[in-house]
């Protein structure tokens, strides 16, 4: 599900769709390890991506556990991965933080259309 693409049209801005997108993105941050992964990726210098092994080494968890967290972050729209030979490089999705904050504000305050 790509929430950023969905928000482009007038149907994508309906309150119900925004609430569903907010819930999906919030699910991605529903575990402290996932919050830390997003923080790590977001604090990388511009243009640098983080290899999965680097992320795994940052936690006292099995590689399979970290991979599961990465999968959830990808599915919920927080990160994207790019295969680079035997490695996968990850970064946060451009604009995801602003999108999340706008969804949160408009869903909580019940604003029908932020562009008006």
Buried (B, 14 or more C-beta within 10 A) or exposed (E): EEBBEBBEEEEBBEEEBBBBBBEBBEBBBEBEBBBBBBEBBEEBEEEEBBEBEBBBEBBEBEEEEBBBBBEBBBEBBBBBBEEEEEBBBBBBBEEBBEBBEBBBEBBEEEBEEEEE
